[in-house]
Each structure stands twice: as C-alpha cells, then as structure tokens.
Amino acid sequence: MRAPIAKPTLFSASLLALAIAGPALADEQGSVPHRHSGNEGDRPVIVVSAGGIERLDLLAGATVVPAEVLERNFSGQIGEVLAKLPGVTATGFTPGASRPILRGFDGERVRVLVDGIGTIDASNTSADHAVTIDPLTADGIEVLRGPAVLLYGSSAIGGAVNVIDRRIPHSRPENGVRFDGIAALDTAYDLRTVGGSLDVAVTNELVWHAHGRFQETDDFSIPGFALSDELRADLLGDAAEEEEEGEFEEAEELREAANQSGFVPSTATETTSLGTGFAWFGQGVNFGASVGYYDTLYGVPTFGGHGHEEGEGGEGEGEEEEEEEVISIDLEQIRFDVRAGVSLGDGGFFSDLTTRWGYSDYTHTELEGDEIGTVFDVEGVEGRVELIQNEQGSGDDVWNGSFGLQFYSRDFEAIGAEAFVDPNETTQFALFTLQEVRRGPFEVEAAARYELTEATNVATGVERDFDTVSGALGLSYTFEEGIRAGLNLSRAERAPGAEELYAGGPHLATSQFEIGDPDLNSESALGAEAYINASLGATQLRVAVYGNWFDDFIYLQETGDEEDDLPVFAFLQQDADWFGIEAEMTTPIAQAAGGTLSADLRGSYIRAELDDGSAVPRIPPLSLLGALDWQSNNFDLRGEVEWFDAQERVASFEAPTDGFTHVNLSAAWRPLGNQVVTLLVQADNIFDAEGRRHSSFTKEFVPLAGRNFKFTVRSRI
C-alpha cells in the first residue's frame, strides 16, 4: 500500500520558473558546451566542468570516475559505487540505503547532484533513506571539492557528488543509436539485476532517450556473527540473568539474537527504475526534458528499541512481550527534469545563458511488517540559471567565469505515530559567481555565494531565517615538469536543515529518538587545502592536505538517555577542528603479455575534534588501498587489497571499530573489442574477512558482506 502522492503547488511553481528561465544552449555540433569527452583507447572518460571553466583539473580535489570504473564498482546505491576513492566512504546503513561520505562529512554537508541539480529526496536527512539515483544512466561521476563547489550550494562544505546523467541526452549518438545494457548476478547478496538504456537520434536535431532497470537482492551473507562482540556479550549476559529468574523463553530469544550468523536479516531489496526523455539541438539553442520513476522496497535491520514491549500488566504477572516486527521502507519518486538555454554570441560579455530545473514528488513509507508505520512525503523543486562569460584574452592569459541564481523549495511532511519531524517547509534563494584567471603558469579561482534560507515549522508556526555568505579563493602554479601546486582558502556558512531544527520523536527505522534544536545557529567554517597534482609521463599523482575550523558545528550524538525504549540522539552544536590527508598515485610498472601492468595506490586519514576535546562522531579511520592492474585491448585484470585501521578515537557512547583487510580480484573480457560487450567476473573479500564501517550508524549489527562472487555482462553499442 502506498501513501497518496499529489500536491500541485510546487509543480505549478516549477512550471512558472521554467517559463521565465527560457531555453538552453547547444554548440554547432548539437551538444551541450563545457562537456568534453576524451578517449583512452576506446574507453570514454567524461569530464564535466562548471559554467565557464573549461578544465576540471583546476579543482584540487576533483575526481572523475570513468565508465570502466563504474562498471567494476556498479551498485544500486551511489555511496557504494564511490566508497573506494580516497577520502570517500559510505553511510552503509543497509544495502538499500548508502550515501557518500566525503572527508568525514555527510548528510547536510555533502550535496548529491544529477547534472548539477539535487536529488530532491530525503537521503540527506537520515541515513536510512535511499538515494534516488540509478547508476545505470551515469556516464561518469564527479567528486568535487575546491572553490567551484560553491556553485552547487553552501551545504556542500564537505564537497559534492555530481552524477553525469544522460536521461536528457547531452549530444547526438555517433551512429544515430546508442544502447547500454547490463545484467548481473552475485552470491553474497543473491543479486539479480537487468537493465537497459537507449538513445536514438530521431532527426538531426532531436534525440530520444529511454531506460529501465530491475534489481532484486536477498538478505546478504556475512562471515560470522551479525552483532559485534560487545553487543553479543551484552545479550548473552542478559540471557543469563533471564534464565536465573526462570524466564527460559526470553533467555532463548536473547541467545538466538546474539548468535545470529551467516546473514543479516531484513536486508533484502527490490528496485525498479524507469524513465524517458528527449533533447532538441538547434542552431545555438537547446531544449530537453525527462520524466523518471524510481521505486524501491528494502529491509531495515534494527537492534533493540522496537518490539519486546511490556504489556499493561507491568512487571511480574500479566507481563507479555510483543514479537519484534520486520521493518522495511517502501520508497517511490516521480521526477521531472528540464535543461534549456540559448547562445548569446561572441560579441558581448556573456556567451551563454543556461538553465536546469528539477521537480520531485517523493514518498517514503516505513512499514512494520505489513502495516504502515510512518509516511514521509517530500515535494520539491530546484533550479538554477547561469550566465556564462565569454573568455577574455588569449593563449595562457585569459579570464572567464559565470554568474548565476539558484532556487530551492521543499515541502516535507511526516504522517504517523512515529513522525519524528514536524511538517516543515524550506525555501532557499542564492546568488553565486565563479571567476577564473590564468596568467602563464599562475591560475586563480575565486567563488562567492549568498543564500537566503527560510525554514518553517508548519505545526508550530516557528520560522527561522538565515542569511549566509560563503567565499573561496584558489591559487595554483604549474611547473614545466607537469607538476601543479596550489592552495585553496575558503569561508563557508550553512543554514541548519529542517530536521536538525525540528526533529523531536521516535524514528523507527534508525532505532533512535531524535531531538532537534530550533535555536541552532548557522554553521560556519574556515578551510585551507594545499595540494600537488603531478603528471610525470604516464604517472599520475595527487596529494592534498586540508583543514577546516568550524564555528557552531552541528552534529548528531547519542546522549545516554532513553525515551520510548530508544536511545536519545540530539542535534548539538559546538566548535570543531578538522584535519585530513588524501593521496593517490597510478604508475605503469611494465609491459607484459601484450598489455600494461600498473600500480594503483590510495590512502586517506582524517582527524576531527570537538571544542571540548572529544572526537566528532563516526569519523572514518586511516585507510589504504593498493592494486595491480593489467590492461590490454581485450582483457583487464585487477587485484587489490583494502586495509582499514581500527578506529579507537570515538565520541561518547560510541563503540570503537576493529581494523580489517579485504582482498578483491576482478577480470574483464571484451570479446568483440572496444566496449561493445564486456564480461566481468569479480571476487570480493575472497578471504571472507569480517569488516565494519565506523562511519555507519548500524555498524554494530550490520557488518560488510562476506566473500562475494559476481558476474556481469555489460553492452555498449
């Protein structure tokens, strides 16, 4: 059963905004400008630059994930796709819900975007909420940091993940038709997925797109016990106490829970994604639109809090226990997107006017068994209009950039006995600019953003208004040897999210009683980042050292209290300091058997401390990855070792996490050459080692998957 979807107010507003915004640009070849694709052999690497910025590598922390890496790391949730990048991990709440964490930042500090527009779902508000992006239609993914992040919002203090999506085609297919298909099976999740994406040039000016995918998984397999050693010891101790009191049935139930092993209950998923769109490319004019439907049903493992409630008889006679019910989330999103714009010519200060808008109607239903518990209804619209400057100067002495406006509106309502957030409305207007100047080997980027945010609690009438100003400056110097060194400085402000302000009740899916604070101040941060990017022949190297100094840092932490048999988590605020190091290097080692053998090394370290000297909650530990890649025209082989240190520096009431190592192997075969058909065989965690992500709220009862064999067939025609 679904909750009803339908509120026309924001949809009408979005249509009005679209009518005002006007059409969007295409170049003479019928493709959107500032989007370039290079080739490594026949493998496309997609690079998307921000408005007016022609070279994405100016951004110190930018990582572009190309198509072949997406194939190897393909997953239903975007957090898992990116989790192996340096400085990136995932919330890993459950296989059905996993969002990216960048440099230890998550939630309201990381923007997840589709072609520069937010997902307009509820994934930023709570870790149990899935991200409504289907990686099937992604040509590539950018992980962005640095001054240009301010183009996408002040809430991107930690960075932005931009999925380069082709639901609205960006260009005409080379041969008039492009088809991408995927089918995959695996053993740990019992994965079954099949999907396809089709782009057809109907005329020289019109391209039509359609896609669909279905995926299903079962409760996933794990190496040992589901519960951590500490939780098992607690339950076994409780079982012994119940047995001493003669409560043998209760003791047996506790032992069964403590000894759950081999798989994690209530983690199955079922996902359907459908969509269609078009793009029209005229002379200097471009217009495109799409509609998408995303539906997923996924289990939510819980520990404690719900079920096992006492009856009215109280202690002793008449006491009875309720059977703990299986919790799941039924999520549905209908989304409309428009991209449009017009060329303004080469004679004036501005060359292009571009715009991008998205509207979403999202319903998220928490189910207790077959009964509806709480329904979360989100309706929102987000849009941006951007003026791109004509490049001034020539050669190595140039100035370019962009100016823009952004609008965001969200209507949030939770209905049910455990609606832990009051109905609320958020409206945001923003002005921004990004400027770039190059003078020979020197490069300067400057960005600024002003935001006006209104967050209203509809139930109580409380309204908070926030004016925030953010700015950033990036300086770099390129040496003749192919080495670029730079420094980024920033000052960012973020208005608290509605959930941080107005939460106040039990949240069944997370087994938490969450309490917001309507008096929270804006969060601000000074940031500094020094980096070196080097291209030494075929060797690529990136090293970044960064720090952030927060005033009024907002965080969610367990308080030690209980309410409704749930641990209380409160949104708190104090100053905080952040320090981190990221490094990655790829270098060829030798030519062997008709291919190239290369080494791939990555690592990241983060230390985050609150003003009172305690640790910020859920900060990832030191991690290292080393891999050997052998690549030829038709074959790729890769072996990698992922090592995660123990995390013993923890917040109050937070459990430490043991270190672990995963060894993974993969082999890809392209029997027809190019990428027409790719057969991919993978063996992840081949030694079946237990691992738990410290960044996950559920790490103590949802470990990472055990040994997993996966077979994928991918076609690209």
Salt bridges, closest charged atoms under 4 A:
GLU54 OE2 - HIS34 ND1 3.03
GLU54 OE1 - HIS36 NE2 3.15
GLU71 OE2 - ARG716 NH2 3.60
GLU80 OE2 - ARG693 NH1 2.91
ASP115 OD1 - ARG35 NH2 3.96
ASP115 OD2 - HIS170 NE2 3.09
ASP128 OD1 - HIS129 NE2 3.54
ASP128 OD2 - HIS507 NE2 3.56
ASP134 OD1 - ARG213 NE 2.87
ASP139 OD1 - ARG166 NH1 2.97
ASP139 OD1 - ARG178 NH2 2.85
ASP165 OD2 - ARG167 NE 2.91
ASP180 OD1 - ARG166 NH2 3.39
ASP180 OD1 - ARG178 NE 2.66
ASP180 OD2 - ARG716 NE 2.95
ASP190 OD2 - ARG192 NH1 3.33
ASP199 OD2 - ARG166 NE 3.94
ASP199 OD1 - HIS209 ND1 2.66
GLU216 OE1 - ARG192 NH2 3.28
ASP218 OD2 - ARG192 NH1 3.46
GLU243 OE1 - ARG255 NH2 3.17
ASP295 OD2 - ARG2 NH2 1.79
GLU324 OE1 - HIS308 NE2 3.48
ASP330 OD1 - ARG2 NH1 2.49
GLU332 OE2 - ARG2 NE 3.79
ASP337 OD2 - ARG335 NE 2.69
ASP337 OD1 - ARG356 NH1 2.81
ASP352 OD2 - HIS34 NE2 3.68
GLU366 OE2 - HIS364 NE2 3.69
GLU366 OE2 - HIS507 NE2 3.03
ASP377 OD2 - LYS7 NZ 2.95
GLU382 OE1 - ARG111 NH2 2.99
GLU386 OE1 - ARG384 NH2 3.56
GLU418 OE2 - HIS306 ND1 3.67
GLU436 OE2 - ARG438 NH1 2.38
GLU443 OE2 - ARG55 NH2 3.15
GLU451 OE2 - ARG449 NE 2.71
GLU493 OE1 - ARG491 NH1 3.12
GLU499 OE2 - ARG410 NH2 2.77
GLU500 OE1 - ARG494 NH1 3.20
GLU514 OE2 - HIS507 ND1 3.20
GLU523 OE1 - ARG109 NH2 2.69
GLU523 OE2 - ARG494 NE 3.19
GLU529 OE2 - ARG103 NH2 2.82
GLU582 OE2 - ARG103 NE 2.83
GLU582 OE1 - ARG145 NH1 3.96
GLU582 OE1 - ARG542 NH2 3.34
GLU584 OE2 - ARG542 NE 2.99
ASP600 OD2 - ARG602 NH2 2.83
ASP600 OD2 - ARG638 NH2 3.06
GLU609 OE1 - ARG607 NH2 3.72
GLU609 OE1 - ARG649 NH2 2.50
ASP629 OD2 - ARG638 NH1 2.43
ASP636 OD1 - ARG43 NH2 3.23
ASP636 OD2 - ARG670 NH1 3.10
GLU640 OE2 - LYS84 NZ 2.36
GLU640 OE1 - ARG638 NE 2.84
GLU654 OE2 - HIS694 NE2 3.31
GLU690 OE2 - ARG692 NE 3.23
